[in-house]
Amino acid sequence: MHHQAGAIPFRKNEKGEIEVLLVTSAYLGLWIFPKGNIAKGMTEQESALQEALEEAGVTGKISNESIGFYTYTKFDKLYTVSLFPLKVKKILKNWQESSFRERKWAQIPEALNLVENEELKALLSSFADFLKCYPL
């Protein structure tokens, strides 16, 4: 099993509602959160922050606490992804993977309809409750 780290980039909109930032996966175009391998010499949180910058073009404050993990399979390999909330402070207009990824801000109910992975949906469902316990 391969271990990865990912971020759930989020912000509050003008009405004070939480929105999360989804990106399309590189191969199938599925709506996911930025994630990737944990870089040598980096913590899970640092790697998640780096992936958010590369894949979604955002940066900000990342939580020390993971909201949990989910699994997925790609090319017959099983991956486990630890997810960390990322309070977005800066959104880049151009970013490293902008040529082959889309990004979309969505409130949690809409994001739940867009995400296909059931384990990821479960984590996303509990995300607002997590933020109440670990505000960023």
C-alpha positions as CSV (number, residue, x, y, z in Angstrom):
1,M,0.0,0.0,0.0
2,H,1.2,3.5,-0.9
3,H,0.7,6.3,1.5
4,Q,-0.1,9.9,0.3
5,A,-1.1,13.2,1.8
6,G,-3.8,15.5,0.6
7,A,-5.5,18.8,1.4
8,I,-9.1,19.9,1.7
9,P,-8.7,23.6,0.6
10,F,-11.5,25.6,2.1
11,R,-12.8,29.2,2.6
12,K,-15.8,31.0,3.9
13,N,-17.9,32.7,1.3
14,E,-19.5,36.1,1.7
15,K,-22.4,34.5,3.5
16,G,-20.1,32.8,6.0
17,E,-20.7,29.3,4.5
18,I,-17.8,26.9,4.0
19,E,-16.7,26.1,0.5
20,V,-14.2,23.5,-0.5
21,L,-12.0,23.5,-3.6
22,L,-12.1,20.5,-5.8
23,V,-9.7,19.7,-8.6
24,T,-10.0,17.2,-11.5
25,S,-7.8,14.1,-11.4
26,A,-5.0,14.0,-13.9
27,Y,-6.1,10.8,-15.6
28,L,-9.9,10.4,-15.4
29,G,-11.1,13.9,-14.7
30,L,-12.8,12.9,-11.5
31,W,-13.4,15.6,-8.9
32,I,-11.0,15.1,-6.0
33,F,-8.9,17.1,-3.5
34,P,-5.2,17.8,-4.2
35,K,-3.0,14.9,-3.1
36,G,0.2,13.1,-3.8
37,N,3.2,11.2,-2.6
38,I,4.9,12.4,0.6
39,A,8.1,14.0,-0.5
40,K,11.3,12.8,1.2
41,G,12.2,15.0,4.1
42,M,8.7,16.6,4.3
43,T,5.9,16.0,6.8
44,E,2.5,14.8,5.6
45,Q,1.3,18.4,6.2
46,E,4.1,20.0,4.2
47,S,3.5,17.5,1.3
48,A,-0.3,18.2,1.4
49,L,0.4,22.0,1.2
50,Q,2.8,21.4,-1.7
51,E,0.2,19.3,-3.6
52,A,-2.4,22.0,-3.1
53,L,-0.1,24.6,-4.6
54,E,0.9,22.4,-7.6
55,E,-2.5,20.9,-8.3
56,A,-4.9,23.6,-7.3
57,G,-2.9,26.8,-7.2
58,V,-3.7,27.7,-3.6
59,T,-1.8,28.2,-0.4
60,G,-2.7,29.0,3.2
61,K,-2.7,27.6,6.7
62,I,-2.7,23.8,6.9
63,S,-4.0,22.0,10.0
64,N,-1.7,19.8,12.1
65,E,-4.7,17.4,12.5
66,S,-5.8,15.1,9.8
67,I,-9.5,14.6,9.3
68,G,-8.8,11.0,8.5
69,F,-7.9,8.9,5.4
70,Y,-9.4,7.3,2.4
71,T,-8.2,4.7,-0.1
72,Y,-8.3,4.4,-3.8
73,T,-6.8,2.2,-6.5
74,K,-4.9,3.4,-9.5
75,F,-3.0,1.2,-12.0
76,D,-3.8,-1.9,-9.8
77,K,-2.0,-0.2,-6.8
78,L,-3.8,0.6,-3.5
79,Y,-3.2,4.1,-2.1
80,T,-4.1,5.5,1.3
81,V,-4.5,9.3,1.6
82,S,-4.4,11.3,4.8
83,L,-6.3,14.5,4.4
84,F,-5.6,17.8,6.1
85,P,-7.8,20.9,6.1
86,L,-6.2,23.9,4.4
87,K,-7.6,27.4,5.1
88,V,-6.9,29.1,1.8
89,K,-5.2,32.5,2.0
90,K,-4.1,33.0,-1.6
91,I,-5.5,31.8,-4.9
92,L,-3.1,31.9,-7.9
93,K,-4.5,32.6,-11.4
94,N,-1.8,30.5,-13.0
95,W,-0.4,27.4,-11.4
96,Q,1.8,24.5,-12.2
97,E,-0.9,22.0,-13.3
98,S,-3.5,24.5,-14.6
99,S,-3.1,23.2,-18.2
100,F,-4.6,19.8,-17.3
101,R,-6.7,20.4,-14.1
102,E,-9.9,22.3,-13.5
103,R,-10.8,23.6,-10.1
104,K,-14.2,24.3,-8.6
105,W,-15.3,26.0,-5.4
106,A,-18.4,24.2,-3.9
107,Q,-20.4,24.1,-0.7
108,I,-20.2,20.7,1.0
109,P,-23.6,19.5,-0.3
110,E,-22.6,20.2,-3.9
111,A,-19.1,18.7,-3.4
112,L,-20.7,15.5,-2.0
113,N,-22.6,15.2,-5.3
114,L,-19.4,15.7,-7.4
115,V,-17.0,13.4,-5.5
116,E,-17.4,9.7,-6.4
117,N,-15.2,7.9,-3.8
118,E,-17.4,6.8,-0.9
119,E,-14.7,7.0,1.7
120,L,-13.9,10.5,0.6
121,K,-17.6,11.4,0.8
122,A,-17.7,10.2,4.4
123,L,-14.7,12.4,5.3
124,L,-16.2,15.4,3.6
125,S,-19.5,14.9,5.4
126,S,-17.8,15.2,8.7
127,F,-15.6,18.1,7.6
128,A,-17.7,21.0,9.1
129,D,-17.8,19.2,12.4
130,F,-14.0,18.7,12.3
131,L,-13.6,22.5,11.8
132,K,-15.7,23.2,14.9
133,C,-13.2,21.1,17.0
134,Y,-10.0,22.3,15.3
135,P,-10.6,25.8,13.9
136,L,-7.9,27.2,11.7
